[in-house]
Amino acid sequence: MNINIIGGGPAGLYFAILMKKASASHQIKIYERNGPDDTFGWGVVFSGKTLANLRAADEASHAEITREFAAWDNVDVVHRNTKVSIHGNSFSGIARLQLLKILQRRVEQLGVEIEFRTEINDIESLRNDCDLLVAADGVNSTVRLHYVEQLQPELDLRTNRYIWYGTNQLFHGLTLTFRENNAGVFAAHSYKFSPTTSTFIVECDPQAWDKAGFKHMSSNDTLEYLGEVFAADLGGHKLLSNNSKWINFLLVKNKNWFFDNVVLIGDALHTAHFSIGSGTKLAMEDAIALAESFHETPSVREALTHFAAKRRPIIEDYQAAAFESMIWFENAASYMKLSPLELAFTLMTRSGRVTYEDLKRRDPEFIRQYESARNPR
């Protein structure tokens, strides 16, 4: 097959790896608008189950990825200067750039060509020049926009704002921190992804964003303001910017996942709120499912039909859970009256994917403390 891939993020790179592994005769080319060392954001998270899927799909890249991991089993919730830890959760973090470099080396090792700093303006010509065009070009996909009538996307721009920073303060676990000032409630999602650096995403509702005056602040002023909000949590460390800007989360769905020889994967196809940490996981598992579909049948039409039928229910389940999590954070201010233990329990069960029984099995001591607080003698 002659395969063109637009987008050199985890989804596009991983699909190229799997298809080239399946058959060295495939002619695969990746077009990426950014340079090989450009990336936005800091660290990404994988669960233990995702790692097992990556190992089964490509052991060579899995081995290199896991050598770079920072691993933890705790979720920490900080509220009213009290930290509540819930153990028994399997997570690992890695720098997004480090992940991209590993996948870039792997595709080059397999003989896949990557054209960096290449913006595709004539998508139709590229489509007509291949057997399969894979759109892995992210949340603001130009392919999805170009074929809007065929793919029928459903886009929902949410009201909360978030900004993605890093910090040299190390958060040894997935940490959810809530701080209030006279503007409102600010939530931080943080975790270490290397021996020296953590991701630190700050989210707030539109009322807090307006009242704080971020619209008129410079990037440095915004960084300083949020550094003061979370000063007690940063341990004297600064927040670090990487072209960090306030963003409204865009919920992406598509009625049609493909047409003719064009298929969407990753954030171009679907998004899940960052509070459940599944964006990169879902993108790479899309690549696995799509490659497996071509293993089932060499027919492009049949493979894409199989991919959509197999993968759609899984994505719909994740998006449903992520939606519940997103709604929780959009209404975080209403939960601030809860005690730290109550808030931690509500947070852990917010999406419906983790139940009381799950928590009791993972961390019986947390449940014991929670029940004692609810039913004091």
VOBA-1610 file (N, C-alpha, C; in pm, whole numbers, padded with zeros to 5 digits, always signed):
BEGIN
Met+00083-00121+00000Met+00000+00000+00000Met+00086+00125+00000Asn+00032+00228-00059Asn+00094+00361-00054Asn+00013+00442+00047Ile+00076+00479+00160Ile+00006+00544+00270Ile+00065+00681+00297Asn-00018+00784+00295Asn+00022+00918+00337Asn-00042+00949+00471Ile+00036+01003+00562Ile-00011+01038+00696Ile+00014+01186+00719Ile-00090+01260+00751Ile-00075+01401+00786Ile-00078+01411+00938Gly+00034+01451+00996Gly+00046+01463+01140Gly+00148+01367+01196Gly+00255+01422+01255Gly+00362+01340+01311Gly+00360+01337+01462Gly+00240+01334+01521Gly+00226+01314+01665Gly+00223+01166+01697Pro+00190+01130+01821Pro+00191+00987+01859Pro+00102+00899+01773Ala-00016+00948+01732Ala-00107+00864+01652Ala-00047+00833+01516Gly-00003+00936+01444Gly+00052+00917+01310Gly+00180+00836+01310Leu+00270+00866+01404Leu+00396+00793+01412Leu+00374+00646+01445Tyr+00285+00620+01541Tyr+00265+00482+01584Tyr+00197+00398+01476Phe+00103+00458+01405Phe+00040+00384+01295Phe+00143+00350+01188Ala+00232+00444+01157Ala+00337+00417+01058Ala+00427+00302+01103Ile+00461+00301+01232Ile+00545+00192+01286Ile+00477+00057+01267Leu+00351+00049+01304Leu+00280-00079+01301Leu+00258-00129+01159Met+00228-00038+01067Met+00206-00080+00929Met+00336-00121+00862Lys+00444-00050+00891Lys+00573-00086+00831Lys+00624-00217+00889Lys+00597-00241+01018Lys+00632-00370+01078Lys+00555-00483+01011Ala+00428-00458+00981Ala+00342-00561+00922Ala+00389-00598+00782Ser+00438-00499+00707Ser+00487-00526+00571Ser+00586-00418+00531Ala+00709-00460+00509Ala+00813-00365+00468Ala+00785-00307+00330Ser+00696-00370+00254Ser+00666-00322+00118Ser+00574-00199+00118His+00509-00171+00230His+00425-00051+00236His+00512+00074+00215Gln+00465+00163+00131Gln+00532+00292+00112Gln+00458+00394+00198Ile+00526+00442+00303Ile+00461+00528+00402Ile+00536+00660+00414Lys+00462+00769+00410Lys+00522+00901+00425Lys+00440+00983+00524Ile+00511+01048+00617Ile+00447+01131+00719Ile+00479+01278+00690Tyr+00377+01361+00695Tyr+00393+01506+00677Tyr+00360+01575+00809Glu+00457+01646+00865Glu+00439+01711+00994Glu+00470+01861+00982Arg+00377+01944+01028Arg+00394+02089+01013Arg+00503+02147+01103Asn+00532+02082+01216Asn+00633+02132+01308Asn+00768+02065+01284Gly+00870+02113+01353Gly+01002+02054+01344Gly+01014+01932+01435Pro+01124+01856+01422Pro+01139+01733+01500Pro+01151+01756+01649Asp+01192+01875+01690Asp+01211+01904+01833Asp+01104+01997+01888Asp+01002+02026+01807Asp+00895+02114+01853Asp+00788+02031+01922Thr+00745+02076+02036Thr+00629+02014+02100Thr+00568+02115+02195Phe+00440+02100+02219Phe+00368+02188+02308Phe+00310+02104+02421Gly+00317+02155+02539Gly+00281+02077+02655Gly+00405+02018+02719Trp+00385+01935+02819Trp+00497+01885+02897Trp+00498+01733+02903Gly+00430+01676+03002Gly+00430+01531+03012Gly+00297+01470+02975Val+00299+01341+02938Val+00177+01266+02910Val+00174+01144+03001Val+00053+01088+03021Val+00031+00981+03118Val-00021+00856+03048Phe+00028+00740+03095Phe-00025+00611+03050Phe-00063+00528+03173Ser-00167+00446+03156Ser-00204+00350+03260Ser-00129+00219+03236Gly-00135+00131+03335Gly-00071+00001+03320Gly-00131-00079+03205Lys-00263-00070+03187Lys-00328-00144+03079Lys-00282-00095+02942Thr-00266+00037+02928Thr-00218+00092+02801Thr-00078+00042+02770Leu+00008+00036+02872Leu+00144-00013+02850Leu+00145-00157+02800Ala+00055-00238+02852Ala+00045-00377+02804Ala+00006-00380+02656Asn-00085-00290+02616Asn-00124-00283+02475Asn-00007-00240+02386Leu+00072-00144+02434Leu+00186-00095+02356Leu+00295-00203+02345Arg+00311-00278+02453Arg+00412-00385+02448Arg+00374-00491+02346Ala+00246-00526+02343Ala+00200-00628+02249Ala+00211-00579+02105Ala+00192-00450+02083Ala+00193-00395+01947Ala+00335-00377+01893Asp+00427-00327+01977Asp+00564-00303+01929Asp+00657-00302+02050Glu+00719-00417+02074Glu+00800-00432+02194Glu+00922-00342+02194Ala+00977-00314+02076Ala+01098-00232+02069Ala+01073-00090+02121Ser+00968-00024+02073Ser+00939+00112+02121Ser+00889+00109+02265His+00815+00003+02302His+00768-00009+02440His+00885-00012+02537Ala+00988-00088+02503Ala+01104-00100+02591Ala+01172+00034+02611Glu+01184+00111+02504Glu+01250+00241+02516Glu+01162+00341+02591Ile+01032+00337+02567Ile+00940+00427+02636Ile+00942+00402+02786Thr+00935+00276+02826Thr+00927+00245+02969Thr+01058+00272+03042Arg+01169+00276+02971Arg+01296+00313+03035Arg+01293+00459+03080Glu+01210+00540+03015Glu+01206+00683+03044Glu+01095+00721+03143Phe+01020+00623+03191Phe+00901+00653+03268Phe+00929+00697+03412Ala+00842+00784+03460Ala+00826+00808+03603Ala+00694+00742+03642Ala+00697+00649+03737Ala+00578+00571+03770Ala+00529+00604+03910Trp+00398+00587+03934Trp+00339+00608+04065Trp+00209+00530+04075Asp+00162+00514+04198Asp+00035+00443+04217Asp-00065+00525+04297Asn-00031+00651+04327Asn-00118+00732+04412Asn-00181+00848+04337Val-00305+00877+04374Val-00371+01002+04337Val-00380+01085+04463Asp-00329+01208+04458Asp-00334+01298+04574Asp-00433+01411+04547Val-00518+01438+04644Val-00614+01548+04634Val-00582+01648+04745Val-00556+01773+04706Val-00521+01878+04802Val-00635+01978+04809His-00691+01992+04929His-00805+02082+04951His-00796+02134+05095Arg-00810+02265+05111Arg-00801+02328+05243Arg-00670+02294+05312Asn-00561+02296+05236Asn-00426+02268+05286Asn-00410+02126+05341Thr-00501+02037+05305Thr-00492+01897+05347Thr-00475+01808+05224Lys-00379+01717+05230Lys-00357+01624+05119Lys-00412+01487+05156Val-00499+01434+05069Val-00554+01300+05084Val-00496+01214+04972Ser-00436+01101+05008Ser-00375+01012+04909Ser-00458+00886+04893Ile-00479+00848+04766Ile-00550+00724+04733Ile-00454+00638+04653His-00421+00521+04705His-00321+00434+04641His-00389+00322+04560Gly-00306+00242+04493Gly-00357+00129+04416Gly-00390+00164+04272Asn-00339+00278+04223Asn-00364+00321+04085Asn-00233+00311+04007Ser-00237+00255+03889Ser-00116+00234+03809Ser-00106+00339+03699Phe-00008+00432+03715Phe+00014+00535+03615Phe+00163+00552+03590Ser+00196+00600+03470Ser+00333+00635+03438Ser+00332+00761+03352Gly+00435+00844+03369Gly+00445+00968+03292Gly+00574+00975+03214Ile+00568+01042+03100Ile+00687+01062+03017Ile+00674+01198+02950Ala+00786+01264+02926Ala+00783+01392+02856Ala+00728+01370+02715Arg+00638+01457+02673Arg+00581+01443+02540Arg+00690+01446+02433Leu+00786+01536+02447Leu+00894+01543+02348Leu+00976+01415+02348Gln+01002+01358+02466Gln+01078+01234+02474Gln+01003+01121+02403Leu+00871+01115+02422Leu+00791+01014+02354Leu+00799+01031+02202Leu+00786+01155+02157Leu+00793+01181+02012Leu+00928+01142+01955Lys+01037+01172+02027Lys+01171+01138+01976Lys+01188+00986+01966Ile+01136+00912+02063Ile+01144+00765+02058Ile+01069+00713+01936Leu+00949+00764+01913Leu+00870+00717+01799Leu+00931+00762+01667Gln+00989+00882+01663Gln+01056+00929+01541Gln+01173+00838+01505Arg+01253+00802+01605Arg+01367+00713+01578Arg+01320+00577+01529Arg+01211+00530+01585Arg+01160+00398+01546Arg+01109+00399+01402Val+01036+00503+01361Val+00987+00505+01222Val+01103+00518+01124Glu+01202+00596+01160Glu+01318+00611+01072Glu+01396+00480+01062Gln+01406+00408+01174Gln+01472+00278+01175Gln+01401+00180+01081Leu+01270+00193+01072Leu+01191+00102+00988Leu+01184+00147+00842Gly+01237+00265+00814Gly+01241+00311+00676Gly+01123+00397+00634Val+01055+00458+00730Val+00945+00549+00700Val+01000+00690+00685Glu+00954+00760+00582Glu+01002+00895+00556Glu+00913+00997+00629Ile+00978+01094+00698Ile+00904+01202+00764Ile+00949+01334+00703Glu+00855+01413+00657Glu+00885+01548+00611Glu+00839+01647+00718Phe+00936+01702+00790Phe+00905+01800+00893Phe+00887+01939+00831Arg+00824+02026+00909Arg+00798+02166+00868Arg+00729+02171+00731Thr+00634+02082+00714Thr+00562+02072+00587Thr+00412+02090+00610Glu+00359+02197+00559Glu+00215+02223+00567Glu+00151+02175+00437Ile+00051+02089+00449Ile-00018+02037+00331Ile-00131+02132+00294Asn-00119+02194+00179Asn-00223+02287+00133Asn-00319+02223+00034Asp-00269+02126-00042Asp-00354+02058-00141Asp-00384+01917-00092Ile-00479+01906+00000Ile-00511+01777+00061Ile-00569+01680-00041Glu-00650+01730-00132Glu-00714+01644-00229Glu-00612+01575-00320Ser-00509+01649-00361Ser-00404+01588-00445Ser-00331+01479-00369Leu-00304+01505-00241Leu-00235+01405-00159Leu-00322+01281-00142Arg-00451+01301-00126Arg-00544+01188-00113Arg-00547+01104-00240Asn-00549+01170-00354Asn-00556+01099-00482Asn-00425+01029-00518Asp-00318+01063-00444Asp-00186+01009-00474Asp-00150+00889-00386Cys-00251+00832-00314Cys-00220+00721-00225Cys-00340+00627-00214Asp-00312+00510-00157Asp-00420+00415-00129Asp-00495+00453-00002Leu-00423+00516+00092Leu-00482+00550+00222Leu-00425+00682+00270Leu-00514+00774+00306Leu-00472+00900+00368Leu-00520+00900+00513Val-00426+00907+00606Val-00456+00906+00749Val-00443+01048+00803Ala-00551+01100+00858Ala-00550+01233+00919Ala-00524+01217+01068Ala-00401+01245+01107Ala-00361+01240+01247Ala-00312+01379+01286Asp-00383+01481+01237Asp-00334+01619+01248Asp-00401+01697+01360Gly-00443+01628+01465Gly-00475+01694+01590Gly-00613+01756+01599Val-00634+01821+01714Val-00767+01872+01748Val-00818+01974+01647Asn-00726+02051+01589Asn-00765+02151+01489Asn-00738+02101+01348Ser-00771+01976+01323Ser-00741+01906+01199Ser-00785+01982+01073Thr-00689+02006+00984Thr-00722+02068+00856Thr-00792+01970+00763Val-00761+01840+00779Val-00828+01739+00697Val-00976+01732+00734Arg-01004+01732+00862Arg-01144+01729+00907Arg-01219+01852+00857Leu-01155+01966+00860Leu-01217+02089+00812Leu-01239+02084+00661His-01141+02029+00588His-01149+02025+00442His-01263+01932+00396Tyr-01282+01823+00470Tyr-01385+01726+00432Tyr-01503+01728+00531Val-01541+01848+00570Val-01645+01863+00672Val-01777+01800+00629Glu-01812+01810+00501Glu-01939+01754+00455Glu-01938+01601+00461Gln-01825+01542+00430Gln-01816+01396+00430Gln-01807+01339+00572Leu-01734+01408+00660Leu-01707+01353+00793Leu-01808+01399+00898Gln-01871+01512+00875Gln-01975+01566+00963Gln-01931+01572+01110Pro-01830+01653+01138Pro-01783+01666+01277Pro-01884+01739+01365Glu-01879+01706+01493Glu-01956+01774+01596Glu-01856+01834+01695Leu-01848+01967+01699Leu-01749+02037+01781Leu-01819+02116+01891Asp-01770+02102+02014Asp-01831+02169+02129Asp-01720+02238+02208Leu-01711+02371+02196Leu-01609+02449+02267Leu-01661+02479+02407Arg-01592+02426+02509Arg-01638+02437+02646Arg-01599+02572+02709Thr-01663+02605+02820Thr-01646+02740+02877Thr-01524+02751+02968Asn-01487+02642+03036Asn-01369+02651+03123Asn-01244+02679+03041Arg-01150+02748+03104Arg-01019+02772+03042Arg-00912+02691+03115Tyr-00811+02650+03039Tyr-00697+02584+03103Tyr-00568+02629+03036Ile-00460+02616+03112Ile-00328+02656+03062Ile-00227+02551+03109Trp-00138+02511+03020Trp-00051+02395+03041Trp+00091+02443+03070Tyr+00131+02434+03197Tyr+00265+02472+03239Tyr+00346+02349+03280Gly+00475+02373+03308Gly+00559+02277+03375Gly+00613+02340+03502Thr+00681+02261+03583Thr+00749+02311+03702Thr+00855+02212+03745Asn+00958+02263+03812Asn+01060+02174+03867Asn+01023+02121+04006Gln+00908+02163+04057Gln+00854+02098+04176Gln+00803+01960+04136Leu+00845+01856+04207Leu+00807+01720+04169Leu+00683+01676+04247Phe+00581+01637+04172Phe+00459+01584+04229Phe+00461+01433+04211His+00483+01362+04322His+00503+01218+04317His+00368+01147+04320Gly+00296+01161+04213Gly+00163+01105+04200Gly+00078+01201+04121Leu-00033+01152+04069Leu-00128+01238+04000Leu-00195+01325+04106Thr-00168+01455+04103Thr-00211+01545+04210Thr-00314+01644+04159Leu-00426+01653+04229Leu-00533+01746+04197Leu-00544+01845+04313Thr-00510+01970+04285Thr-00500+02072+04389Thr-00603+02181+04366Phe-00671+02220+04471Phe-00774+02323+04461Phe-00737+02440+04551Arg-00733+02558+04490Arg-00703+02681+04563Arg-00808+02786+04528Glu-00843+02868+04627Glu-00940+02976+04607Glu-00878+03109+04644Asn-00913+03212+04569Asn-00882+03349+04608Asn-01006+03434+04579Asn-00990+03566+04578Asn-01107+03651+04559Asn-01165+03645+04418Ala-01094+03582+04324Ala-01146+03567+04188Ala-01232+03440+04176Gly-01196+03336+04249Gly-01271+03211+04240Gly-01185+03090+04268Val-01222+02977+04210Val-01156+02850+04234Val-01063+02816+04117Phe-00942+02773+04150Phe-00845+02729+04050Phe-00805+02585+04082Ala-00812+02500+03982Ala-00775+02359+03998Ala-00647+02331+03920Ala-00553+02261+03982Ala-00428+02224+03916Ala-00422+02072+03902His-00387+02026+03783His-00364+01884+03753His-00213+01869+03735Ser-00147+01795+03822Ser+00000+01791+03815Ser+00053+01651+03841Tyr+00168+01621+03782Tyr+00235+01492+03798Tyr+00375+01504+03741Lys+00469+01432+03802Lys+00605+01433+03749Lys+00612+01341+03627Phe+00698+01378+03532Phe+00718+01292+03415Phe+00866+01270+03386Ser+00953+01324+03472Ser+01097+01303+03459Ser+01156+01325+03598Pro+01286+01297+03616Pro+01346+01319+03748Pro+01350+01465+03792Thr+01323+01557+03699Thr+01337+01700+03733Thr+01212+01784+03709Thr+01111+01731+03642Thr+01003+01817+03594Thr+00866+01752+03608Ser+00767+01837+03637Ser+00627+01794+03644Ser+00543+01876+03547Thr+00437+01816+03499Thr+00331+01888+03430Thr+00248+01962+03535Phe+00199+02082+03499Phe+00115+02158+03592Phe+00010+02233+03509Ile-00108+02171+03495Ile-00217+02230+03418Ile-00312+02300+03514Val-00342+02426+03488Val-00434+02502+03571Val-00564+02524+03494Glu-00676+02502+03562Glu-00808+02516+03501Glu-00894+02605+03590Cys-00980+02686+03526Cys-01074+02766+03603Cys-01199+02793+03520Asp-01307+02829+03588Asp-01431+02858+03516Asp-01426+03001+03460Pro-01517+03036+03369Pro-01509+03168+03304Pro-01527+03284+03401Gln-01601+03263+03509Gln-01620+03370+03606Gln-01488+03403+03676Ala-01415+03300+03719Ala-01285+03322+03783Ala-01186+03384+03684Trp-01191+03335+03560Trp-01099+03386+03458Trp-01122+03535+03434Asp-01249+03574+03424Asp-01282+03716+03402Asp-01245+03800+03523Lys-01280+03753+03642Lys-01258+03831+03763Lys-01110+03850+03793Ala-01029+03749+03758Ala-00884+03760+03779Ala-00820+03859+03681Gly-00888+03885+03569Gly-00836+03982+03471Gly-00735+03925+03374Phe-00741+03794+03347Phe-00642+03733+03259Phe-00648+03789+03116Lys-00765+03838+03077Lys-00779+03891+02940Lys-00678+04001+02913His-00645+04077+03014His-00555+04192+02996His-00415+04166+03049Met-00386+04044+03091Met-00253+04012+03144Met-00160+03962+03034Ser-00034+03993+03048Ser+00069+03936+02961Ser+00094+03792+03003Ser+00169+03718+02921Ser+00203+03580+02955Ser+00279+03572+03086Asn+00374+03665+03105Asn+00453+03665+03229Asn+00368+03700+03350Asp+00276+03795+03333Asp+00189+03832+03445Asp+00097+03716+03483Thr+00047+03644+03382Thr-00038+03528+03408Thr+00039+03421+03484Leu+00161+03395+03440Leu+00246+03296+03505Leu+00272+03334+03651Glu+00301+03463+03674Glu+00328+03510+03809Glu+00203+03501+03896Tyr+00089+03538+03841Tyr-00037+03534+03915Tyr-00067+03391+03962Leu-00059+03295+03870Leu-00091+03156+03905Leu+00016+03096+03995Gly+00139+03143+03980Gly+00244+03099+04071Gly+00213+03140+04214Glu+00153+03257+04231Glu+00113+03303+04365Glu-00007+03223+04417Val-00103+03193+04328Val-00219+03115+04370Val-00176+02980+04428Phe-00077+02918+04363Phe-00032+02784+04403Phe+00104+02787+04473Ala+00138+02899+04534Ala+00269+02913+04598Ala+00292+02805+04704Ala+00187+02773+04779Ala+00201+02673+04886Ala+00230+02534+04831Asp+00199+02513+04704Asp+00215+02380+04643Asp+00343+02368+04560Leu+00400+02481+04523Leu+00515+02480+04431Leu+00649+02477+04505Gly+00647+02489+04636Gly+00769+02472+04714Gly+00882+02565+04675Gly+00849+02687+04638Gly+00951+02783+04598Gly+00991+02775+04453His+00940+02679+04378His+00971+02666+04236His+00878+02754+04153Lys+00926+02793+04037Lys+00847+02873+03944Lys+00766+02782+03851Leu+00660+02837+03797Leu+00594+02772+03684Leu+00676+02798+03559Leu+00680+02701+03467Leu+00759+02711+03345Leu+00666+02712+03224Ser+00690+02804+03134Ser+00604+02817+03016Ser+00671+02757+02893Asn+00592+02693+02808Asn+00637+02646+02678Asn+00532+02693+02578Asn+00539+02823+02546Asn+00436+02884+02462Asn+00297+02860+02522Ser+00291+02864+02656Ser+00167+02831+02727Ser+00064+02942+02709Lys-00056+02903+02671Lys-00166+02998+02648Lys-00295+02939+02706Trp-00386+03028+02744Trp-00518+02984+02788Trp-00593+02922+02670Ile-00656+02808+02695Ile-00728+02735+02592Ile-00866+02697+02646Asn-00965+02701+02560Asn-01093+02639+02590Asn-01091+02497+02535Phe-01127+02400+02618Phe-01126+02262+02571Phe-01228+02243+02459Leu-01185+02178+02350Leu-01273+02150+02237Leu-01309+02002+02237Leu-01436+01974+02257Leu-01485+01836+02250Leu-01514+01802+02104Val-01444+01701+02053Val-01452+01663+01912Val-01517+01525+01899Lys-01619+01519+01815Lys-01678+01393+01772Lys-01698+01402+01621Asn-01710+01289+01555Asn-01738+01286+01411Asn-01844+01181+01383Lys-01945+01221+01309Lys-02049+01124+01270Lys-01989+01015+01184Asn-01903+01055+01088Asn-01834+00960+01001Asn-01686+00962+01033Trp-01630+00845+01058Trp-01489+00835+01093Trp-01399+00828+00969Phe-01461+00799+00854Phe-01383+00786+00731Phe-01476+00809+00612Phe-01416+00832+00498Phe-01487+00825+00371Phe-01385+00790+00264Asp-01428+00715+00165Asp-01340+00673+00056Asp-01210+00618+00115Asn-01095+00682+00087Asn-00967+00632+00139Asn-00910+00723+00248Val-00994+00804+00312Val-00950+00898+00417Val-01005+00850+00551Val-00919+00847+00654Val-00963+00809+00788Val-00899+00903+00891Leu-00975+00936+00994Leu-00927+01018+01104Leu-00885+00928+01219Ile-00779+00968+01292Ile-00742+00901+01417Ile-00694+01006+01516Gly-00689+00968+01644Gly-00640+01058+01748Gly-00733+01176+01771Asp-00674+01290+01810Asp-00753+01408+01842Asp-00827+01465+01722Ala-00784+01434+01602Ala-00860+01476+01484Ala-00996+01408+01481Leu-01002+01286+01536Leu-01124+01206+01536Leu-01209+01229+01660His-01143+01240+01776His-01215+01249+01902His-01125+01312+02008Thr-01183+01380+02103Thr-01108+01428+02218Thr-01177+01380+02346Ala-01096+01365+02451Ala-01146+01331+02584Ala-01081+01427+02681His-01157+01483+02770His-01107+01588+02860His-00980+01544+02931Phe-00883+01635+02941Phe-00751+01603+02994Phe-00756+01555+03140Ser-00866+01578+03210Ser-00875+01537+03350Ser-00878+01386+03367Ile-00902+01309+03259Ile-00890+01164+03270Ile-00762+01114+03202Gly-00680+01205+03151Gly-00545+01172+03104Gly-00536+01064+02999Ser-00625+01069+02900Ser-00631+00958+02803Ser-00605+01000+02659Gly-00569+01124+02633Gly-00555+01169+02495Gly-00451+01092+02416Thr-00330+01083+02468Thr-00223+01012+02398Thr-00250+00862+02395Lys-00301+00809+02505Lys-00339+00667+02511Lys-00438+00633+02400Leu-00544+00712+02389Leu-00647+00683+02289Leu-00592+00697+02147Ala-00505+00795+02126Ala-00446+00816+01994Ala-00363+00694+01951Met-00280+00644+02042Met-00193+00531+02007Met-00274+00402+01996Glu-00379+00388+02076Glu-00463+00270+02063Glu-00551+00276+01939Asp-00584+00398+01892Asp-00646+00412+01759Asp-00554+00352+01652Ala-00426+00388+01662Ala-00328+00339+01564Ala-00321+00187+01566Ile-00324+00129+01686Ile-00321-00017+01698Ile-00445-00078+01632Ala-00562-00024+01663Ala-00687-00078+01609Ala-00693-00066+01457Leu-00645+00047+01404Leu-00647+00066+01260Leu-00551-00030+01190Ala-00431-00046+01246Ala-00335-00140+01188Ala-00388-00283+01194Glu-00452-00319+01305Glu-00510-00454+01316Glu-00622-00475+01215Ser-00695-00370+01182Ser-00802-00382+01083Ser-00746-00413+00945Phe-00630-00355+00913Phe-00566-00387+00785Phe-00504-00526+00787His-00472-00575+00906His-00426-00713+00917His-00540-00811+00887Glu-00664-00769+00922Glu-00782-00851+00898Glu-00815-00860+00749Thr-00798-00748+00678Thr-00832-00744+00535Thr-00747-00638+00466Pro-00698-00664+00347Pro-00620-00564+00273Pro-00708-00460+00206Ser-00840-00483+00200Ser-00931-00389+00136Ser-00944-00264+00222Val-00915-00147+00163Val-00922-00022+00238Val-01062+00000+00292Arg-01163-00017+00208Arg-01301+00006+00251Arg-01339-00087+00367Glu-01306-00214+00354Glu-01342-00311+00457Glu-01263-00285+00586Ala-01137-00250+00571Ala-01054-00224+00689Ala-01105-00102+00767Leu-01140+00004+00695Leu-01189+00125+00762Leu-01326+00101+00825Thr-01408+00023+00759Thr-01538-00013+00817Thr-01519-00094+00945His-01425-00189+00941His-01395-00271+01058His-01341-00186+01171Phe-01250-00094+01141Phe-01191-00004+01240Phe-01300+00076+01312Ala-01388+00138+01236Ala-01493+00221+01296Ala-01588+00137+01381Ala-01625+00021+01331Ala-01719-00063+01404Ala-01659-00115+01535Lys-01531-00149+01532Lys-01464-00204+01650Lys-01430-00095+01751Arg-01387+00019+01703Arg-01331+00121+01791Arg-01434+00220+01845Arg-01540+00244+01767Arg-01637+00347+01808Arg-01697+00322+01947Pro-01743+00200+01979Pro-01801+00181+02113Pro-01702+00210+02226Ile-01575+00177+02203Ile-01472+00204+02305Ile-01455+00354+02325Ile-01446+00427+02214Ile-01429+00572+02222Ile-01552+00637+02284Glu-01669+00591+02249Glu-01791+00649+02306Glu-01795+00630+02457Asp-01749+00514+02505Asp-01743+00491+02650Asp-01646+00587+02717Tyr-01527+00603+02657Tyr-01428+00695+02714Tyr-01479+00839+02711Gln-01540+00878+02601Gln-01589+01015+02592Gln-01701+01040+02691Ala-01784+00940+02716Ala-01890+00956+02815Ala-01832+00976+02954Ala-01729+00896+02989Ala-01664+00911+03119Ala-01591+01045+03128Ala-01522+01082+03021Ala-01450+01209+03019Ala-01545+01328+03028Phe-01663+01313+02969Phe-01763+01420+02976Phe-01807+01442+03120Glu-01832+01334+03193Glu-01871+01347+03334Glu-01759+01414+03415Ser-01635+01375+03386Ser-01521+01436+03455Ser-01510+01585+03421Met-01528+01619+03294Met-01523+01758+03250Met-01631+01841+03319Ile-01752+01787+03325Ile-01862+01858+03390Ile-01831+01882+03538Trp-01769+01782+03602Trp-01731+01798+03743Trp-01639+01918+03759Phe-01536+01927+03676Phe-01441+02038+03688Phe-01504+02171+03648Glu-01598+02169+03556Glu-01668+02293+03521Glu-01751+02345+03638Asn-01786+02255+03730Asn-01866+02293+03847Asn-01787+02276+03977Ala-01654+02280+03967Ala-01569+02254+04084Ala-01601+02346+04201Ala-01638+02472+04173Ala-01664+02566+04281Ala-01774+02517+04374Ser-01870+02442+04322Ser-01982+02396+04403Ser-01942+02283+04498Tyr-01822+02224+04477Tyr-01777+02115+04563Tyr-01681+02160+04673Met-01646+02287+04675Met-01546+02334+04769Met-01595+02331+04914Lys-01725+02317+04933Lys-01779+02308+05069Lys-01752+02171+05131Leu-01716+02072+05049Leu-01689+01937+05099Leu-01560+01933+05179Ser-01553+01836+05271Ser-01428+01813+05343Ser-01326+01753+05247Pro-01197+01756+05283Pro-01096+01696+05194Pro-01124+01550+05160Leu-01166+01469+05257Leu-01195+01328+05230Leu-01316+01313+05139Glu-01420+01392+05164Glu-01539+01386+05078Glu-01506+01429+04936Leu-01426+01534+04924Leu-01387+01582+04792Leu-01307+01476+04717Ala-01215+01412+04789Ala-01131+01308+04726Ala-01217+01193+04675Phe-01315+01149+04756Phe-01402+01040+04713Phe-01484+01080+04591Thr-01541+01200+04596Thr-01622+01249+04483Thr-01538+01259+04357Leu-01415+01306+04372Leu-01325+01317+04256Leu-01294+01181+04197Met-01264+01084+04282Met-01224+00953+04232Met-01338+00882+04160Thr-01461+00913+04195Thr-01576+00843+04136Thr-01651+00930+04036Arg-01596+01046+04000Arg-01671+01145+03921Arg-01709+01096+03782Ser-01628+01012+03720Ser-01653+00974+03581Ser-01736+00848+03567Gly-01755+00777+03679Gly-01827+00651+03672Gly-01741+00531+03641Arg-01613+00554+03608Arg-01524+00443+03574Arg-01464+00377+03699Val-01465+00450+03812Val-01415+00397+03938Val-01530+00398+04038Thr-01557+00284+04100Thr-01667+00270+04194Thr-01617+00264+04337Tyr-01711+00268+04429Tyr-01680+00250+04571Tyr-01605+00119+04592Glu-01654+00012+04531Glu-01590-00119+04547Glu-01449-00121+04489Asp-01428-00051+04378Asp-01294-00040+04320Asp-01198+00025+04422Leu-01244+00134+04482Leu-01160+00205+04579Leu-01134+00121+04703Lys-01236+00047+04746Lys-01220-00038+04864Lys-01116-00145+04838Arg-01113-00196+04715Arg-01014-00298+04679Arg-00875-00237+04663Arg-00868-00119+04602Arg-00738-00057+04576Arg-00674-00003+04704Asp-00755+00065+04784Asp-00699+00132+04902Asp-00801+00125+05017Pro-00807+00011+05087Pro-00905-00004+05195Pro-00888+00098+05306Glu-00765+00144+05329Glu-00742+00243+05434Glu-00809+00376+05401Phe-00804+00416+05274Phe-00874+00539+05234Phe-01024+00526+05259Ile-01083+00413+05220Ile-01226+00393+05240Ile-01259+00391+05390Arg-01171+00330+05470Arg-01195+00328+05615Arg-01199+00471+05670Gln-01103+00555+05627Gln-01101+00694+05673Gln-01223+00771+05623Tyr-01262+00746+05500Tyr-01378+00813+05442Tyr-01504+00777+05519Glu-01522+00649+05547Glu-01641+00605+05619Glu-01641+00656+05764Ser-01525+00660+05826Ser-01515+00713+05962Ser-01553+00859+05967Ala-01510+00935+05866Ala-01543+01078+05861Ala-01692+01099+05838Arg-01753+01011+05759Arg-01897+01025+05731Arg-01984+00981+05847Asn-01933+00883+05923Asn-02012+00827+06032Asn-01933+00830+06162Pro-01907+00950+06212Pro-01827+00958+06337Pro-01906+00898+06454Arg-01832+00834+06543Arg-01898+00771+06659Arg-01926+00877+06767
//
